[in-house]
Amino acid sequence: MEFQFDVDALLPERITVLDQYLRPPARRPGTTTPARVDLQQQIMTIVDELGKASAKAQHLPAPITSASRMQSNRHVIYVLKDTSARPAGKGAIVGFLKVGYKKLFVLDDREAHNEVEPLCILDFYIHESLQRHGHGRELFQYMLQKERVEPHQLAIDRPSQKLLKFLNKHYNLETTVPQVNNFVIFEGFFAHQHRPPVPSLRATRHSHGAALDPTPAAPARKLPPKRAEGDIKPYSSSDREFLKVAVEPPWPLNRAPRRATPPAHPPPRSSSLGNSPERGPLRPFVPEQELLRSLRLCPPHPTARLLLATDPGSSPAQRRRTSSLPRSEESRY
Ligand SMILES: CC(=O)SCCNC(=O)CCNC(=O)[C@H](O)C(C)(C)COP(=O)(O)OP(=O)(O)OC[C@H]1O[C@@H](n2cnc3c(N)ncnc32)[C@H](O)[C@@H]1OP(=O)(O)O
């Protein structure tokens, strides 16, 4: 992936680690240094373009990685650049890997809820022309060393088939522990959960060379005291949740059964382990009669028309309760 500016000078190392500040790394001695604000703009452009390319590769309706999302989350991106001989060129970007710690409620093999905060694989992309050349593994391996985690300690946010194959091939990760959310964890995830907590994301905001840190692997960031089962909701917020909310019509029409307004783009893939229950944004409570009245008063909207025409005897809420779709299917819309 090429850019109009000099990627090679902007990112001196083969792998650059960026955090929420998206700070440009120190430049090589002797390189001309443009204004810092311009350099940060270039970094933001790279992150935005990588996010778009990744979303396209995964058939997502919108990028889950962007400079603005980076700035509002404590995630870390590992960016891999092309170091092949390009004396006259400006370098190119090969791909990226985004990780971050997330509080999750995960089921163990006895189906008990566990509140954990593992490092999660959130987004991963290698340019189409360079896939299956070992670049993904190089990036992943670098991240594992830097974050000091073992592959089986990771949680993966809705892995694609390619990523599942990748994890199986390179890290022997195959047997999953079934979950009711979008995250996939593998056998061995709970093996080290009771080891002492470690500091937060270790990646620094500067670029790093390929020198690897030999510190032994460490588990999830922390393990809070176990809560009573009744306090725990068996789902966790995926970074991809906002993609579902984005396709909703405005309130109150968004209270209609989701099948009536399927998204323009179907979800890119489904976790074979089931999906989280739908969690839309908070909305005011409206009694059903008032809701029906507001629907009738609304200017004609395709969704409302469909609702009132298909089954005049029942309210939207009733229809939702009696939907024939299995829960996991329904929540994809
Ligand atoms: C949580 C998430 O981020 S899910 C989204 C993951 N990203 C994507 O699906 C985007 C498209 N895919 C990609 O960008 C890349 O293929 C990645 C990131 C998954 C892997 O990066 P690569 O550089 O291709 O991986 P690398 O070359 O190190 O390893 C290759 C292995 O990955 C898997 N793999 C990569 N591409 C494919 C593919 N098209 N079909 C099946 N398996 C694939 C295979 O196991 C492959 O080994 P093989 O060639 O012997 O079959």
The ligand as an SDF file (V2000), in Angstrom:
LIG
                    3D

 51 53  0  0  0  0  0  0  0  0999 V2000
   -9.9510  -10.3220   14.6010 C   0  0  0  0  0  0  0  0  0  0  0  0
   -9.6630  -10.0670   13.1460 C   0  0  0  0  0  0  0  0  0  0  0  0
   -8.8800   -9.2320   12.8290 O   0  0  0  0  0  0  0  0  0  0  0  0
  -10.4150  -11.0150   11.9640 S   0  0  0  0  0  0  0  0  0  0  0  0
   -9.8190  -10.4090   10.4090 C   0  0  0  0  0  0  0  0  0  0  0  0
   -8.5590  -11.0410    9.9380 C   0  0  0  0  0  0  0  0  0  0  0  0
   -8.1900  -10.4210    8.6780 N   0  0  0  0  0  0  0  0  0  0  0  0
   -8.6360  -10.8290    7.4800 C   0  0  0  0  0  0  0  0  0  0  0  0
   -9.3430  -11.8250    7.3380 O   0  0  0  0  0  0  0  0  0  0  0  0
   -8.2510   -9.9430    6.3260 C   0  0  0  0  0  0  0  0  0  0  0  0
   -7.7550  -10.7250    5.1440 C   0  0  0  0  0  0  0  0  0  0  0  0
   -6.6440  -11.6130    5.4840 N   0  0  0  0  0  0  0  0  0  0  0  0
   -5.4240  -11.1520    5.7900 C   0  0  0  0  0  0  0  0  0  0  0  0
   -5.1920   -9.9580    5.8430 O   0  0  0  0  0  0  0  0  0  0  0  0
   -4.3240  -12.1670    6.0260 C   0  0  0  0  0  0  0  0  0  0  0  0
   -4.6110  -13.3320    5.2910 O   0  0  0  0  0  0  0  0  0  0  0  0
   -4.1100  -12.5420    7.4910 C   0  0  0  0  0  0  0  0  0  0  0  0
   -3.8440  -11.2850    8.3010 C   0  0  0  0  0  0  0  0  0  0  0  0
   -5.3320  -13.2670    8.0890 C   0  0  0  0  0  0  0  0  0  0  0  0
   -2.9030  -13.4950    7.5830 C   0  0  0  0  0  0  0  0  0  0  0  0
   -1.7600  -12.8430    7.0650 O   0  0  0  0  0  0  0  0  0  0  0  0
   -0.7880  -13.5900    6.0180 P   0  0  0  0  0  0  0  0  0  0  0  0
    0.3730  -12.7190    5.7770 O   0  0  0  0  0  0  0  0  0  0  0  0
   -1.5950  -13.9980    4.8400 O   0  0  0  0  0  0  0  0  0  0  0  0
   -0.3720  -14.8780    6.8670 O   0  0  0  0  0  0  0  0  0  0  0  0
    0.9610  -15.7630    6.7330 P   0  0  0  0  0  0  0  0  0  0  0  0
    1.5060  -15.6900    5.3550 O   0  0  0  0  0  0  0  0  0  0  0  0
    1.8770  -15.4150    7.8540 O   0  0  0  0  0  0  0  0  0  0  0  0
    0.3540  -17.2020    7.0150 O   0  0  0  0  0  0  0  0  0  0  0  0
   -0.3370  -17.8540    5.9850 C   0  0  0  0  0  0  0  0  0  0  0  0
   -1.3950  -18.7420    6.5810 C   0  0  0  0  0  0  0  0  0  0  0  0
   -2.5320  -17.9460    6.9880 O   0  0  0  0  0  0  0  0  0  0  0  0
   -3.7460  -18.6030    6.5570 C   0  0  0  0  0  0  0  0  0  0  0  0
   -4.2860  -17.9020    5.3790 N   0  0  0  0  0  0  0  0  0  0  0  0
   -3.8610  -16.7250    4.8650 C   0  0  0  0  0  0  0  0  0  0  0  0
   -4.5960  -16.4010    3.7840 N   0  0  0  0  0  0  0  0  0  0  0  0
   -5.4860  -17.3870    3.5990 C   0  0  0  0  0  0  0  0  0  0  0  0
   -6.5140  -17.6290    2.6510 C   0  0  0  0  0  0  0  0  0  0  0  0
   -6.7530  -16.8040    1.6310 N   0  0  0  0  0  0  0  0  0  0  0  0
   -7.2540  -18.7450    2.7690 N   0  0  0  0  0  0  0  0  0  0  0  0
   -7.0390  -19.6080    3.7700 C   0  0  0  0  0  0  0  0  0  0  0  0
   -6.0660  -19.4440    4.7050 N   0  0  0  0  0  0  0  0  0  0  0  0
   -5.3090  -18.3410    4.6170 C   0  0  0  0  0  0  0  0  0  0  0  0
   -3.3000  -19.9830    6.1290 C   0  0  0  0  0  0  0  0  0  0  0  0
   -3.2010  -20.8060    7.2650 O   0  0  0  0  0  0  0  0  0  0  0  0
   -1.9300  -19.7040    5.5710 C   0  0  0  0  0  0  0  0  0  0  0  0
   -1.1020  -20.8590    5.4690 O   0  0  0  0  0  0  0  0  0  0  0  0
   -1.0820  -21.6430    4.0430 P   0  0  0  0  0  0  0  0  0  0  0  0
   -0.7630  -20.6160    3.0010 O   0  0  0  0  0  0  0  0  0  0  0  0
   -0.0220  -22.6710    4.2400 O   0  0  0  0  0  0  0  0  0  0  0  0
   -2.4510  -22.2280    3.8700 O   0  0  0  0  0  0  0  0  0  0  0  0
  1  2  1  0
  2  3  2  0
  2  4  1  0
  4  5  1  0
  5  6  1  0
  6  7  1  0
  7  8  1  0
  8  9  2  0
  8 10  1  0
 10 11  1  0
 11 12  1  0
 12 13  1  0
 13 14  2  0
 13 15  1  0
 15 16  1  0
 15 17  1  0
 17 18  1  0
 17 19  1  0
 17 20  1  0
 20 21  1  0
 21 22  1  0
 22 23  2  0
 22 24  1  0
 22 25  1  0
 25 26  1  0
 26 27  2  0
 26 28  1  0
 26 29  1  0
 29 30  1  0
 30 31  1  0
 31 32  1  0
 31 46  1  0
 32 33  1  0
 33 34  1  0
 33 44  1  0
 34 35  1  0
 34 43  1  0
 35 36  2  0
 36 37  1  0
 37 38  1  0
 37 43  2  0
 38 39  1  0
 38 40  2  0
 40 41  1  0
 41 42  2  0
 42 43  1  0
 44 45  1  0
 44 46  1  0
 46 47  1  0
 47 48  1  0
 48 49  2  0
 48 50  1  0
 48 51  1  0
M  END
$$$$
